[in-house]
Amino acid sequence: MLERTWLLGLMLAAAGCNKSSGICMNANCQASVAVAVVDDGQAGGRLRPGSYTFSVTTDYAEKSWTCAVPDEDCELDFFTDFADGEDDGTLSIRAHLGETGIEIDVLETRGNIWSGPAKFAVAVERDGVGVVEETFEPRYEEPAVTDACAVCLKHEGEDLVVHVPE
């Protein structure tokens, strides 16, 4: 089910491609930006037990989801279209409970440009109380070799982490 979001986005990009090469994206495209949500008060960053609400917000879309740790996987597979005054595009968010907290991948497509959003925020509530909100403005770099018809921008710099305080 998690692959549905990325495959749908891939099909939309391929449909917009005017080149005869067929599918635009290659397996090496790492256009999404990854964010880890870790608990500073737990070994290995695992989230302590509780009822959580996670939110990802951009200037043009917002998605929140809830889950109970450790009973649920906190899985999310979200896909939405947007129009922000500049371009039309899609925003995809995937998430699941990993070895070290929640792993979130955020992907934005604007025409043939694939990357994470220019600016977005991640907020975390535990047991109904807001515990942290972080805003990110990641930088992206173009690959040395471009794809058939899509530009796959990769996040540059250190990994993005949201630290849930003790």
C-alpha positions as a Markdown table, in Angstrom:
| # | Residue | x | y | z |
|---|---|---|---|---|
| 1 | Met | 0.0 | 0.0 | 0.0 |
| 2 | Leu | 2.8 | 2.4 | 0.7 |
| 3 | Glu | 4.1 | 2.0 | -2.8 |
| 4 | Arg | 0.7 | 3.2 | -4.2 |
| 5 | Thr | 1.6 | 6.9 | -3.6 |
| 6 | Trp | 4.9 | 6.7 | -5.3 |
| 7 | Leu | 3.6 | 4.6 | -8.2 |
| 8 | Leu | 0.7 | 7.0 | -8.8 |
| 9 | Gly | 3.0 | 9.9 | -8.8 |
| 10 | Leu | 5.3 | 8.1 | -11.2 |
| 11 | Met | 2.4 | 7.3 | -13.6 |
| 12 | Leu | 1.3 | 11.0 | -13.5 |
| 13 | Ala | 4.8 | 12.1 | -14.4 |
| 14 | Ala | 5.1 | 9.5 | -17.1 |
| 15 | Ala | 1.8 | 10.6 | -18.6 |
| 16 | Gly | 3.1 | 14.2 | -18.8 |
| 17 | Cys | 6.4 | 13.2 | -20.4 |
| 18 | Asn | 6.6 | 14.0 | -24.2 |
| 19 | Lys | 9.7 | 11.9 | -24.8 |
| 20 | Ser | 9.5 | 8.5 | -26.3 |
| 21 | Ser | 11.5 | 6.9 | -23.6 |
| 22 | Gly | 8.4 | 5.8 | -21.6 |
| 23 | Ile | 8.7 | 5.8 | -17.9 |
| 24 | Cys | 10.5 | 8.9 | -16.7 |
| 25 | Met | 11.9 | 8.0 | -13.3 |
| 26 | Asn | 14.7 | 5.6 | -12.7 |
| 27 | Ala | 15.3 | 3.5 | -9.6 |
| 28 | Asn | 18.0 | 5.8 | -8.4 |
| 29 | Cys | 15.7 | 8.8 | -7.9 |
| 30 | Gln | 15.8 | 9.8 | -4.3 |
| 31 | Ala | 13.7 | 12.9 | -4.6 |
| 32 | Ser | 11.7 | 12.7 | -1.4 |
| 33 | Val | 13.1 | 14.2 | 1.8 |
| 34 | Ala | 13.3 | 12.0 | 4.8 |
| 35 | Val | 12.5 | 13.1 | 8.4 |
| 36 | Ala | 13.0 | 11.0 | 11.5 |
| 37 | Val | 10.9 | 11.7 | 14.6 |
| 38 | Val | 12.9 | 10.4 | 17.6 |
| 39 | Asp | 12.3 | 10.5 | 21.4 |
| 40 | Asp | 15.3 | 12.0 | 23.2 |
| 41 | Gly | 14.2 | 10.3 | 26.4 |
| 42 | Gln | 14.2 | 6.7 | 25.1 |
| 43 | Ala | 17.0 | 4.3 | 24.1 |
| 44 | Gly | 17.6 | 4.4 | 20.4 |
| 45 | Gly | 15.1 | 7.2 | 19.9 |
| 46 | Arg | 12.1 | 4.9 | 20.0 |
| 47 | Leu | 8.9 | 6.6 | 20.8 |
| 48 | Arg | 7.6 | 6.0 | 24.3 |
| 49 | Pro | 4.1 | 4.5 | 24.6 |
| 50 | Gly | 1.2 | 6.9 | 24.0 |
| 51 | Ser | -1.4 | 8.2 | 21.6 |
| 52 | Tyr | 0.3 | 10.3 | 19.0 |
| 53 | Thr | -0.8 | 12.8 | 16.4 |
| 54 | Phe | 1.7 | 13.7 | 13.7 |
| 55 | Ser | 1.2 | 16.6 | 11.2 |
| 56 | Val | 3.1 | 17.6 | 8.1 |
| 57 | Thr | 2.2 | 21.1 | 6.9 |
| 58 | Thr | 3.3 | 23.0 | 3.7 |
| 59 | Asp | 2.1 | 26.4 | 2.4 |
| 60 | Tyr | -0.4 | 24.5 | 0.3 |
| 61 | Ala | -1.4 | 21.3 | 2.1 |
| 62 | Glu | -1.6 | 19.7 | 5.5 |
| 63 | Lys | -2.0 | 16.1 | 6.7 |
| 64 | Ser | -2.4 | 14.8 | 10.2 |
| 65 | Trp | -2.7 | 11.2 | 11.4 |
| 66 | Thr | -2.9 | 9.4 | 14.7 |
| 67 | Cys | -1.7 | 6.2 | 16.1 |
| 68 | Ala | -1.0 | 4.4 | 19.4 |
| 69 | Val | 2.6 | 3.4 | 20.1 |
| 70 | Pro | 3.6 | 0.6 | 20.4 |
| 71 | Asp | 0.3 | -1.1 | 19.3 |
| 72 | Glu | 0.1 | 0.4 | 15.8 |
| 73 | Asp | 2.6 | 0.8 | 12.9 |
| 74 | Cys | 1.7 | 4.5 | 12.5 |
| 75 | Glu | 1.6 | 3.8 | 8.8 |
| 76 | Leu | 0.5 | 6.6 | 6.4 |
| 77 | Asp | 0.2 | 6.7 | 2.6 |
| 78 | Phe | -1.1 | 10.1 | 1.6 |
| 79 | Phe | -1.3 | 11.8 | -1.8 |
| 80 | Thr | -3.0 | 15.0 | -2.8 |
| 81 | Asp | -3.0 | 17.5 | -5.7 |
| 82 | Phe | -2.4 | 21.2 | -5.0 |
| 83 | Ala | -2.3 | 24.5 | -6.8 |
| 84 | Asp | -0.3 | 27.2 | -4.9 |
| 85 | Gly | -0.5 | 30.1 | -7.3 |
| 86 | Glu | 2.8 | 29.2 | -9.0 |
| 87 | Asp | 2.3 | 25.7 | -10.2 |
| 88 | Asp | 0.0 | 22.7 | -9.9 |
| 89 | Gly | 1.5 | 19.7 | -8.4 |
| 90 | Thr | 1.2 | 16.7 | -6.0 |
| 91 | Leu | 2.3 | 16.2 | -2.4 |
| 92 | Ser | 2.9 | 12.7 | -1.2 |
| 93 | Ile | 3.6 | 11.7 | 2.4 |
| 94 | Arg | 4.6 | 8.2 | 3.6 |
| 95 | Ala | 5.3 | 7.2 | 7.2 |
| 96 | His | 5.8 | 4.2 | 9.4 |
| 97 | Leu | 7.1 | 3.3 | 12.8 |
| 98 | Gly | 10.8 | 2.3 | 12.3 |
| 99 | Glu | 13.6 | 1.1 | 14.5 |
| 100 | Thr | 14.4 | 4.6 | 15.7 |
| 101 | Gly | 11.0 | 6.4 | 15.9 |
| 102 | Ile | 8.8 | 7.5 | 13.0 |
| 103 | Glu | 10.2 | 7.6 | 9.5 |
| 104 | Ile | 8.5 | 10.2 | 7.3 |
| 105 | Asp | 9.1 | 10.7 | 3.5 |
| 106 | Val | 7.8 | 13.8 | 1.9 |
| 107 | Leu | 7.7 | 14.2 | -1.9 |
| 108 | Glu | 6.6 | 17.1 | -4.0 |
| 109 | Thr | 6.1 | 17.1 | -7.8 |
| 110 | Arg | 5.8 | 20.2 | -9.9 |
| 111 | Gly | 5.6 | 19.4 | -13.6 |
| 112 | Asn | 8.8 | 17.4 | -14.3 |
| 113 | Ile | 10.5 | 18.6 | -11.1 |
| 114 | Trp | 10.6 | 16.0 | -8.2 |
| 115 | Ser | 11.9 | 17.0 | -4.8 |
| 116 | Gly | 10.8 | 17.6 | -1.2 |
| 117 | Pro | 8.9 | 20.8 | -0.4 |
| 118 | Ala | 10.9 | 24.1 | -0.2 |
| 119 | Lys | 9.5 | 24.6 | 3.3 |
| 120 | Phe | 7.4 | 22.4 | 5.6 |
| 121 | Ala | 6.7 | 21.8 | 9.3 |
| 122 | Val | 6.4 | 18.6 | 11.3 |
| 123 | Ala | 4.4 | 18.7 | 14.6 |
| 124 | Val | 4.0 | 16.0 | 17.2 |
| 125 | Glu | 1.4 | 15.6 | 19.9 |
| 126 | Arg | 1.5 | 12.9 | 22.6 |
| 127 | Asp | -1.6 | 12.1 | 24.6 |
| 128 | Gly | -3.3 | 15.3 | 23.4 |
| 129 | Val | -0.4 | 17.6 | 24.3 |
| 130 | Gly | 1.8 | 19.3 | 21.7 |
| 131 | Val | 5.4 | 18.3 | 22.4 |
| 132 | Val | 7.3 | 19.6 | 19.4 |
| 133 | Glu | 7.1 | 21.4 | 16.1 |
| 134 | Glu | 10.0 | 21.9 | 13.7 |
| 135 | Thr | 10.1 | 23.9 | 10.5 |
| 136 | Phe | 12.5 | 22.8 | 7.7 |
| 137 | Glu | 13.7 | 24.7 | 4.6 |
| 138 | Pro | 15.9 | 22.0 | 3.0 |
| 139 | Arg | 18.2 | 22.5 | 0.1 |
| 140 | Tyr | 18.2 | 20.3 | -2.9 |
| 141 | Glu | 20.8 | 19.5 | -5.6 |
| 142 | Glu | 20.4 | 18.4 | -9.2 |
| 143 | Pro | 21.9 | 15.1 | -10.2 |
| 144 | Ala | 24.9 | 15.0 | -12.5 |
| 145 | Val | 22.9 | 12.8 | -14.9 |
| 146 | Thr | 19.2 | 13.7 | -15.4 |
| 147 | Asp | 16.4 | 11.3 | -16.1 |
| 148 | Ala | 14.6 | 10.9 | -19.4 |
| 149 | Cys | 12.2 | 13.7 | -18.8 |
| 150 | Ala | 12.0 | 14.4 | -15.0 |
| 151 | Val | 14.5 | 16.4 | -12.9 |
| 152 | Cys | 15.0 | 14.5 | -9.6 |
| 153 | Leu | 16.3 | 16.8 | -7.0 |
| 154 | Lys | 18.0 | 15.2 | -4.0 |
| 155 | His | 18.1 | 16.6 | -0.5 |
| 156 | Glu | 21.6 | 17.8 | 0.4 |
| 157 | Gly | 23.0 | 18.2 | 3.9 |
| 158 | Glu | 22.4 | 16.4 | 7.1 |
| 159 | Asp | 19.4 | 14.2 | 7.8 |
| 160 | Leu | 16.3 | 16.0 | 9.1 |
| 161 | Val | 15.3 | 15.0 | 12.6 |
| 162 | Val | 12.5 | 16.1 | 14.9 |
| 163 | His | 13.5 | 15.5 | 18.6 |
| 164 | Val | 10.7 | 14.8 | 20.9 |
| 165 | Pro | 11.9 | 16.1 | 24.3 |
| 166 | Glu | 12.1 | 14.0 | 27.5 |
